[in-house]
């Protein structure tokens, strides 16, 4: 990836719906160049999808939280595979330091949230967790 690719990705992170013509204008390249670069980045697996970002208050109902997870031994791959199947998990991140994984959780209500925590804590290979409910978010 070169500087144009990095700048293209930065523009897409800001707004993935930016028209190709606008991207080309901002990057000072042709539309064809932008289209070819996008196609190459997708084929190489650098860009794996496009998504929607919502304002934190756009979905006022529900519980959001961060769960820090400590893994036992060399079970990280197995644990990550199990976590990917958990419907309450919105995103997973591996980290360094005390915690091995940080998971973003979302549930409709406290009962659903409690059930999700119980399911996650029962996954073999999880040694310890710490969960923090998100109270406010600022964009």
N, C-alpha and C positions, 0 to 999 in steps of 0.2 A: 504494500500500500504506500502510495506517495502522498504528498501534501494535499493534492486535489481530492483524493479519496477521503482523507481525514476531514477536510473542510466540508465535503459532501455529507459525510456521516453526521457531522456537527449540525448542519442545517436540517437534516432529517430528524435528528433527536429533538430539535426545537419544534419542528412541525413536519411530521411524516406525510402530510397531505399537500405539501408545497408542490405546485405544478412544476413539471420538468423544465418548462420554459423559464420560470422564475429562478430555479436552481441554476440553470445554465447562465442566466444573466448575472447572478450573484457570484458565480465562480469564474466568469469571463471565459466560458468555453461554449461549444455548440450544444444544441439539444441532443444530437446524436452521441456526443461524447458522454453526456450525463446518462443517457439511456444505456449505452454500452458499459459504462462503469457500474451502474446499478445492476445490470444483468450479470456482470462478472462477480461483483460482491455477493450477489445472491447465490450464484453457482458455486462459489468457493465456500459458502457457508458463513461468510462474515456477517451478512445481513440475513437473519433467519426468520424475520417477520416484521410486521408493522402492528402497532397497537394504539389504543386510545388511553389517554391520561385524563382522569377526572379530577375536578376540584375535590378536596377532602370533604366538603359539605354537600357534594352532589348526591351522595348516598348516606344520608344522615342516619338511617336505620342500620343497626348492626354493630358488631363489636370488631375492632381491629386490634391486633397485638403483634409484638415481636417475641419470638421464642428462641432463646439461646440453647443450643443442644451440645452436650458433651458425648462423644462416641467412645465405646469400649474397644480397645485394641485396634485391629485392622478391619473393622466392620463397616467402614464409611460407605463403600459402594452399595452394600446390601441395605444399609439404613437409608441412604439417599433414594434408592429404588422404592423402598417402602413408603417413604415420605412423599414421593411423587404421586402415589396413588391416594393420598389423603385429600378429600374434597375441601377441607377448610384451609389448606395451604395455598396461598396465592403466589409465593415466590420462595426460592431457596438460595442461600448464599453460603459458600464455604468461607471460613475465616481463619485467621491465625490467633494465637493467644489462648486464653482459658477455654473458650468455646470453639467447637469445630464447625458448627453450622448455625446459621441464623435463619429462621423461617418467619415469613410474614403470614399471619393467620387472619381469617375473616369468618365471622359467624353471624347468623341473624339475631340471636339472642343469647343470654347467659347460659341457658340450658344446652343449646347447641354447642356453645363455646366449651362448656364443661365436658361434654361428650367427646369433642375433638381432642381436648387435652388428655383425656383418659385413653383414647385410642393411640395417640402419639406416644405417650409414656409407656405403653405396653409393647412397643416395637422392639424386638430383640436387637441388642447392640447399643441401645441408648442408655448411657450411664447416669445422666443427670440433665435436668432442664431448668431454665428460669424464664418465666413469662412476664412480660410487661404490657399491660393494656394501654393503647394509645388514647390519650384524652383529647388532645388538640393537635392539628397539623397546620403548618404554614407553608405556602407555596411561594 
